[in-house]
Amino acid sequence: MSRLYSALFVILISGLSLNGFSQGFLRADGKKIVNAKGENVLLRGMGLGGWMLQEGYMLKIEKEGQQYRIRERIEALMSPVQTQEFYDAWLANHVRKIDVDSMKRWGFNSVRLPMHYNLYTLPVDKEPVAGENTWLQKGFQLTDSLLSWCKANNMYLILDLHAAPGGQGNDVNIADRNPAKPNLWDSEANQLKTIALWRKIAERYKDEPFVGAYDILNEPNYGFQNPSADPNGTQEKLNAPLRKLMMEITTAIRDVDQQHMIIIEGNGWGNNYNGIFPLWDKNMAISFHKYWNYNDQASIAHMIKARDDQNAPIWLGETGENSNVWFRDAISLLESNNIGWSCWPLKKIGVNNPLEIRSNPNYDALVKYLNKGGNKPKESNVYSGLMELAIYSRLEQTIIHRDVIDAMLRQPSSNETKPFKNHLIKNGSMIYAVDYDLGRNNIAYFDRDTADYHVSTKKRSAGNRGRIYRNDGVDIAKDSTEYERYYVNNIEKGEWLQYTVDVPKSDNFKLKMNTAAAHGNGRMTIIVDGKVIVKAVAIPETGSEKKFVPFEIKDVPLKKGTHKIRIVADEGGYNFSYIQFIK
């Protein structure tokens, strides 16, 4: 019976009815995305960035981050055969059925696939016969496999042309663009290949209802009228070439597929719709992308207006790369306005996504060389580091950030806190400071610097300055003296952390509080279930912010049962490692 309840819970949080996934193609119905029964569908998805198309930042590569340059630079350090072996292993390991199974289990109902055209067709300058299209099986086979995994999980797959022939903008990493070659906009051959590719895709998937939509061109960012002053097209007034190409792609799709919804994106990384409207197809959704700005109604007002003016649904096709606070607030805002979303990305080397790919020493040495130069790493070490990275991209080898998943799927609709880890209190039990409860800021914890809003504020802020272990605003650092040990640092006045604990037997405890302080100004208060147990106790000076010394707090009574312990910084200026309970 418990399995039945679990299955029903997954269905309920997916935003669809119990029978929703047997109801045919998604389509636009006025301002809503609906299924064949006319039921509203709220898409909750993840983008598979870094799989078919690597961007340098996802691999910690800071310069020349286009995939073709990453590959060329790798090939300069080991053989072409070894390089191909790495890329084959990367594609085979990075996304597998277990990834889709897990996304479904967590509560997502859709997947956005960023496609690189070169897995489906040759570049125009590599075609044996100019003007013809050679179709490659690799991309289609990978897409077929992904679609079968989505079907098995009753999830929608949204196909996104992330890297178009020639590249669709001046942010060159996004589309793997080589600036030395003709781009999408100044090459008719590249445009014709893009149109032909979409026709081919539509022919193949025209009868697949689990393909949710065709997202026909990711983040165009190109200045047509004034390329020197406006290289990314954020100020473009007409966008005539973009509208023309998207209309031609739509015509090619509709020649073979009249059923699938088509998603369009504006210039300026998806958000500039000047000159794009009116819409030219009845089954169309309007996408936008949202990063690093405030999560208030004003931040989406332009898209709400577009939805109203065009009487068409809107969808946030890409968002992410921020803190849990930002994710929760953004998703709450979107869902309150009936806007579906897809976060970016599912995994990378980095903490602020559901899955974190672990690095390794040989790969770290390669990245250091690619970023800063110096001594060339040995070929065998480069090969070993890259192949290990490909294996580490498998879900079973990643770090699963359940705090990120919780922020995206539970916290937008719940003020409840949940334990990050199970804390059973008995003699000698230890709670690490970083294992505070899951939940919203000011409910599970309180931190003053919680997210990056630099698009709105013009000033970057860090959230978790350490960018490690968890993705809330709480600052976390790694303890260099112990393996996989972390502590909370940069604690400010008024900040606090809450821990849900289970006490099997009533008892009085002595608490050992492990702290470090360069100066003796810090103070903390301990609150249990809303009652102050210890008030403004002084934090001992240890001589260094990295030298931890435990101090004792005596006679803390805890009754049998579940309790919430809150550690409040009356004055900051100290770091906090753990609490130990001693009888």
Order of alpha helices (4+ residues) and beta strands (2+ residues): alpha-beta-beta-beta-alpha-alpha-alpha-beta-alpha-beta-alpha-beta-alpha-beta-alpha-beta-alpha-beta-alpha-beta-beta-beta-alpha-alpha-beta-alpha-beta-beta-alpha-beta-beta-beta-beta-beta-beta-beta-beta-beta
